[in-house]
Amino acid sequence: MPELTKAEQKRIRELHAKKGRREQGAFLVEGGKSVAELLASDWPVLAVCATPEYLAATDSPDLRAASIRRGLRLVEVSASLLTSLGTFEHNDSAIAVAGLRAWPQRPPRAGELTLALDDIRDPGNLGTILRLADWYGVSQVVCSPATVEWQNPKAIAASMGSFLRVPVSAADLPDWLAAQRDAGAVIAGAVLDGESTHALAAPFTGGVLVIGSESHGLSPAVQAQLTRRLTIPRFGQAESLNAGIAAGILLDTWRRGRS
């Protein structure tokens, strides 16, 4: 039975931090369901660990068979060791080390939507937005350099596997948006003084939708590239909406505009 060496344990724990992820070119995927989805995809996988109890449970995914198909060594570890390897408060199922993949970045196509993220700092929000992008059929997500990295463990967990299907890349957002605008793409953004999503003069059917940071909204440089300014109407006293919630409402507005 293969065991996890102290050196291997150390390298896995280093993936908790951005520095470790960059140096190793890898990130963590935690939880049995997420690991099973990872193994079923064509995403590069470097290592898999699971508890004997989880592997033996009749209602658990067959991680052993999935690892064998991938030619991977699956290491059985205790729940306490598994928890210490990852970032979850408790994990008694599985964890995997995934390699990085470079998604191709392309101009928006007619009828499709690119989601652009302007300095989204909260990894949970980013993961939620990736999950929403997957749900609504967004073609790609383009992030500003200051947006939290999608490989952050909290972002991976919140995405619920959607990171496997939604292409994510980074770009200097004002310059990238300017290029798409010059090519004729609609650049829509969520702002406080735009047209109400409840009464749009014309449907928003495609192009680029930009979501701003949780605390500051869209930066002036990004706002300067907008061709449509959209506002989610407020009826109560809340000062602002969570970025993930705003993204969900605006993505639904886009989908309804296409119907």
C-alpha positions in Angstrom: 0.0 0.0 0.0 1.6 3.3 -1.1 2.1 5.9 1.6 2.4 9.7 1.4 5.9 10.8 2.4 6.6 13.7 4.6 8.1 15.6 1.6 4.9 14.9 -0.4 2.7 16.1 2.4 4.8 19.3 2.6 4.4 20.0 -1.1 0.6 19.5 -0.9 0.3 21.9 2.0 2.4 24.5 0.1 -0.5 24.6 -2.4 -2.6 26.4 0.2 -0.6 29.6 -0.7 -0.4 31.5 -4.0 3.4 31.2 -4.0 3.3 27.4 -3.7 0.7 27.1 -6.5 2.8 29.3 -8.8 6.1 27.4 -8.0 4.5 24.0 -8.5 2.1 24.9 -11.3 -0.6 23.1 -9.5 -3.6 23.6 -7.2 -5.9 21.6 -4.8 -9.3 20.1 -5.5 -11.0 19.0 -2.3 -14.0 16.8 -1.5 -15.0 13.5 -3.0 -17.5 14.7 -5.5 -15.2 17.4 -6.9 -12.3 14.9 -7.1 -14.5 12.4 -8.9 -15.5 15.1 -11.4 -11.9 16.1 -11.9 -10.9 12.5 -12.6 -13.7 12.1 -15.1 -12.6 15.1 -17.1 -9.5 15.5 -19.3 -7.9 17.9 -16.8 -4.3 17.1 -15.8 -4.2 15.4 -12.4 -0.9 14.9 -10.5 -2.0 13.1 -7.3 -5.1 11.7 -5.5 -5.6 10.9 -1.8 -8.7 9.5 -0.1 -9.7 7.8 3.1 -10.3 4.1 3.2 -13.8 4.6 4.6 -14.7 6.8 1.7 -13.3 4.4 -0.9 -15.2 1.5 0.7 -18.6 3.3 0.9 -21.1 1.9 -1.6 -22.6 5.3 -2.4 -19.2 7.0 -3.1 -17.7 7.5 -6.6 -15.3 4.8 -7.6 -12.1 6.9 -7.2 -9.9 3.8 -7.3 -11.1 2.8 -10.8 -11.0 6.4 -12.0 -7.4 6.7 -10.8 -6.4 3.5 -12.5 -7.9 4.6 -15.8 -5.8 7.8 -15.5 -2.6 5.8 -14.6 -2.5 7.6 -11.2 -1.3 6.4 -7.8 -4.1 6.7 -5.3 -2.9 7.0 -1.7 -5.1 6.0 1.2 -4.8 8.3 4.2 -6.6 8.9 7.5 -9.3 11.6 7.7 -7.1 13.6 10.1 -4.2 13.6 7.7 -6.4 14.4 4.8 -7.9 17.3 6.6 -4.4 18.6 7.5 -3.4 18.4 3.8 -6.2 20.7 2.6 -8.0 23.8 3.5 -11.4 22.4 4.6 -12.3 22.5 8.3 -13.0 18.8 7.9 -12.5 16.4 5.0 -13.1 12.7 5.3 -13.4 11.9 1.6 -10.7 12.9 -0.9 -8.3 15.5 -2.2 -6.4 15.8 -5.5 -3.5 17.8 -6.9 -4.4 19.2 -10.3 -2.1 20.7 -12.8 -2.6 24.0 -14.6 -4.1 24.4 -18.0 -3.8 27.5 -20.2 -7.2 28.3 -21.7 -7.2 30.1 -25.1 -8.5 33.6 -25.1 -10.6 34.8 -28.0 -12.7 37.7 -29.2 -16.5 37.5 -28.3 -18.6 35.8 -30.9 -22.1 36.9 -32.1 -24.8 35.7 -29.7 -22.3 34.6 -27.1 -21.3 36.3 -23.9 -17.9 36.9 -22.3 -17.8 37.7 -18.6 -15.1 40.2 -17.6 -14.2 40.6 -13.9 -12.8 43.9 -12.7 -10.8 43.3 -9.5 -13.0 40.7 -7.9 -11.0 40.1 -4.6 -13.1 37.5 -2.8 -12.4 33.9 -3.8 -15.8 32.7 -2.8 -17.4 35.3 -5.1 -15.1 34.3 -7.9 -16.0 30.6 -7.5 -19.7 31.5 -7.4 -19.4 33.6 -10.6 -17.6 30.7 -12.4 -20.5 28.4 -11.4 -23.0 31.0 -12.7 -21.1 31.3 -15.9 -21.3 27.5 -16.3 -25.0 27.5 -15.6 -25.8 30.3 -18.0 -23.5 29.1 -20.8 -21.0 31.9 -20.8 -18.3 31.3 -23.4 -15.3 32.6 -21.3 -14.3 34.7 -18.3 -11.6 37.3 -18.6 -10.1 38.6 -15.3 -8.1 41.7 -14.5 -4.7 41.1 -13.0 -5.9 42.2 -9.6 -8.7 39.7 -9.6 -8.1 36.8 -7.2 -6.6 33.7 -8.9 -9.2 31.1 -9.9 -6.9 28.4 -8.5 -7.4 29.7 -4.9 -8.8 26.8 -2.9 -11.9 28.8 -1.8 -12.6 29.7 -5.5 -12.2 26.1 -6.6 -14.6 24.8 -3.8 -17.2 27.5 -4.6 -17.1 26.8 -8.3 -18.4 23.2 -7.6 -16.4 21.8 -10.6 -17.3 24.6 -13.0 -13.6 25.6 -13.3 -13.3 22.4 -15.4 -15.7 23.8 -18.1 -15.4 27.6 -18.1 -12.3 29.0 -19.8 -10.6 31.6 -17.6 -7.8 34.0 -18.6 -6.3 37.3 -17.5 -5.8 40.5 -19.4 -5.2 44.2 -18.9 -8.9 44.8 -18.8 -9.2 48.4 -20.1 -7.0 47.6 -23.1 -8.7 44.3 -23.8 -12.1 45.9 -23.6 -11.0 48.7 -25.9 -9.9 46.2 -28.5 -13.3 44.3 -28.3 -15.2 47.6 -28.5 -13.2 48.7 -31.5 -14.0 45.4 -33.1 -17.7 46.2 -32.7 -18.6 44.2 -29.5 -21.1 45.5 -27.0 -19.4 46.2 -23.7 -22.0 46.2 -20.9 -21.2 47.0 -17.3 -23.0 47.0 -14.0 -23.1 50.6 -12.6 -25.4 52.6 -10.4 -26.6 55.1 -13.0 -27.4 52.9 -16.0 -30.6 51.7 -17.6 -32.8 49.5 -15.4 -32.6 45.8 -16.2 -36.4 45.8 -15.6 -37.0 48.2 -18.5 -34.3 47.9 -21.1 -34.8 50.0 -24.3 -33.3 47.1 -26.2 -32.4 43.5 -25.0 -28.9 42.8 -24.1 -28.1 39.8 -26.3 -24.3 39.3 -26.3 -20.8 40.8 -26.2 -19.0 41.4 -22.9 -20.6 41.8 -19.5 -18.3 43.4 -16.9 -18.7 42.9 -13.2 -16.9 45.2 -10.8 -15.3 44.7 -7.4 -17.3 44.1 -4.3 -16.3 47.4 -2.6 -15.6 49.8 -5.5 -17.6 48.7 -8.5 -16.1 49.2 -11.9 -12.9 51.2 -12.2 -13.0 54.5 -14.2 -10.7 53.1 -16.9 -13.1 50.2 -17.4 -16.2 52.4 -17.3 -14.7 54.4 -20.0 -15.0 51.4 -22.4 -18.7 50.7 -21.7 -21.2 50.9 -24.6 -24.1 50.0 -22.3 -24.5 50.9 -18.7 -26.9 48.5 -16.8 -28.4 48.9 -13.3 -30.2 46.4 -11.2 -33.0 48.5 -9.6 -33.1 48.8 -5.8 -36.3 48.7 -3.8 -35.0 48.6 -0.3 -32.1 50.2 1.7 -29.2 47.9 1.1 -26.1 49.9 0.0 -24.9 47.4 -2.6 -25.2 43.8 -4.0 -22.7 41.0 -3.6 -20.7 40.6 -6.8 -21.9 37.1 -7.3 -25.5 38.0 -6.8 -25.2 40.9 -9.2 -23.6 38.6 -11.8 -26.4 36.1 -11.5 -29.1 38.7 -12.0 -27.4 40.2 -15.0 -26.7 36.8 -16.6 -30.3 36.0 -16.3 -31.2 39.3 -17.9 -28.8 38.4 -20.8 -30.4 35.0 -21.2 -34.0 36.4 -21.2 -32.9 39.0 -23.8 -31.9 36.2 -26.1 -35.2 34.3 -25.8 
